[in-house]
Amino acid sequence: MKYRNIYEADGEDLERHDDERGMIADIFYNKNINHVAVVKTHGPAVRGNHYHKNTTQHILMTSGTMRYWWRHIDSDEWHCFDVLPGNLITTPPNEVHTLVYTEPGEFVVFSEGKRGGKDYESDTFRVEPLDV
């Protein structure tokens, strides 16, 4: 899992522009994004409990909060991160992820690889639900 906040400068090729009208913050630059979707959760809810063998996913939290749990498929050690609006979480291939909401929330998911339309389940491998 990789984390960054889109509103903070982080030394990558991403830029932020501020003026009297407001702000424009780059989310990606030179990425091969194959699919974008909005996910709304009415909370409380659990999503995920799966991994992707070939797809990298980027989750941009837009409202609410969630607890993001992850582990590599070859490990039993879970890690946890509290995701707030503006946080961008990158999930690489072979990383099991579970998203836990205690309240309503929304995020935008950007996928590098098959993850949309008729290919939605083609690179999704379910695991036993995390007991949270």
C-alpha positions as CSV (number, residue, x, y, z in Angstrom):
1,M,0.0,0.0,0.0
2,K,1.2,3.4,-0.9
3,Y,-0.4,6.6,0.6
4,R,-0.3,10.3,-0.2
5,N,-2.7,13.2,0.2
6,I,-3.5,15.0,-3.1
7,Y,-3.6,18.4,-1.4
8,E,0.1,18.2,-0.2
9,A,3.2,18.5,-2.3
10,D,5.1,15.2,-2.3
11,G,8.1,15.7,-4.6
12,E,6.6,13.7,-7.5
13,D,5.8,15.2,-10.9
14,L,2.4,16.3,-9.6
15,E,1.5,19.9,-9.3
16,R,-0.8,22.0,-7.3
17,H,-2.1,25.5,-8.4
18,D,-3.7,27.9,-6.0
19,D,-5.1,31.4,-6.7
20,E,-8.0,33.6,-5.5
21,R,-10.5,31.3,-7.2
22,G,-9.4,28.1,-5.4
23,M,-7.1,25.2,-6.1
24,I,-6.3,22.6,-8.7
25,A,-4.4,19.5,-7.5
26,D,-3.0,16.9,-9.9
27,I,-4.1,13.3,-9.0
28,F,-2.1,11.5,-11.7
29,Y,0.4,12.5,-14.4
30,N,1.5,10.0,-17.1
31,K,-0.4,7.0,-15.7
32,N,-2.2,4.4,-17.9
33,I,-5.6,4.5,-16.2
34,N,-8.0,1.9,-17.8
35,H,-11.1,2.4,-15.6
36,V,-12.6,5.0,-13.2
37,A,-15.6,4.5,-11.0
38,V,-17.3,6.2,-8.1
39,V,-18.1,4.0,-5.1
40,K,-20.7,5.2,-2.5
41,T,-21.3,3.5,0.7
42,H,-24.3,4.2,2.9
43,G,-22.4,2.8,6.0
44,P,-21.8,1.0,8.1
45,A,-20.4,-1.5,5.6
46,V,-17.4,-3.7,4.6
47,R,-16.1,-3.8,1.0
48,G,-13.2,-5.6,-0.6
49,N,-12.0,-8.9,0.9
50,H,-10.2,-9.6,-2.3
51,Y,-7.0,-9.0,-4.3
52,H,-6.0,-8.5,-7.9
53,K,-3.2,-10.5,-9.6
54,N,-2.5,-7.9,-12.3
55,T,-4.4,-4.7,-11.5
56,T,-3.2,-1.7,-9.5
57,Q,-5.9,0.4,-7.9
58,H,-5.8,3.9,-6.7
59,I,-8.6,4.9,-4.2
60,L,-9.2,8.7,-3.7
61,M,-11.4,9.3,-0.7
62,T,-13.8,12.2,-1.5
63,S,-16.1,12.1,1.5
64,G,-16.5,10.3,4.8
65,T,-13.8,8.1,6.3
66,M,-12.9,4.4,6.1
67,R,-10.4,2.1,7.7
68,Y,-8.3,0.4,5.0
69,W,-6.8,-3.0,5.9
70,W,-4.2,-4.7,3.8
71,R,-1.8,-7.6,3.6
72,H,0.3,-9.3,1.0
73,I,-1.3,-12.6,-0.2
74,D,1.7,-14.5,1.1
75,S,1.4,-13.0,4.6
76,D,-1.0,-13.4,7.5
77,E,0.1,-10.0,9.0
78,W,-2.6,-7.3,8.5
79,H,-1.9,-3.5,8.5
80,C,-4.4,-0.7,8.9
81,F,-4.7,2.9,7.8
82,D,-7.5,5.4,8.5
83,V,-8.4,7.1,5.2
84,L,-9.7,10.7,5.2
85,P,-10.9,12.9,2.3
86,G,-8.0,13.8,0.0
87,N,-6.1,10.6,0.8
88,L,-5.1,8.5,-2.2
89,I,-4.3,4.9,-1.4
90,T,-2.5,2.8,-4.0
91,T,-3.1,-1.0,-3.9
92,P,-0.6,-3.0,-6.0
93,P,-1.2,-6.4,-7.4
94,N,-1.3,-9.3,-4.9
95,E,-2.3,-7.2,-2.0
96,V,-5.5,-8.3,-0.1
97,H,-7.6,-5.3,0.8
98,T,-10.6,-4.8,3.0
99,L,-12.4,-1.4,3.4
100,V,-14.4,-0.8,6.6
101,Y,-16.9,2.1,6.9
102,T,-18.5,3.2,10.1
103,E,-20.4,6.0,8.4
104,P,-21.5,6.9,4.8
105,G,-18.7,7.7,2.4
106,E,-17.6,8.0,-1.2
107,F,-14.4,7.4,-3.1
108,V,-13.2,7.4,-6.7
109,V,-11.3,4.3,-7.8
110,F,-8.8,4.5,-10.7
111,S,-7.6,1.2,-12.1
112,E,-4.5,0.3,-14.0
113,G,-5.7,-2.9,-15.6
114,K,-9.0,-4.8,-16.0
115,R,-11.6,-3.7,-13.4
116,G,-14.6,-2.3,-15.2
117,G,-17.5,-3.2,-17.4
118,K,-17.6,-6.8,-18.5
119,D,-14.1,-7.2,-17.0
120,Y,-15.1,-6.2,-13.5
121,E,-14.5,-9.6,-11.9
122,S,-11.8,-10.9,-14.3
123,D,-8.9,-10.0,-12.1
124,T,-10.7,-10.2,-8.7
125,F,-9.9,-13.0,-6.3
126,R,-12.0,-13.3,-3.2
127,V,-10.6,-14.2,0.2
128,E,-12.1,-15.1,3.5
129,P,-13.6,-11.9,5.0
130,L,-11.5,-10.1,7.6
131,D,-13.2,-10.3,11.0
132,V,-13.3,-6.6,12.0
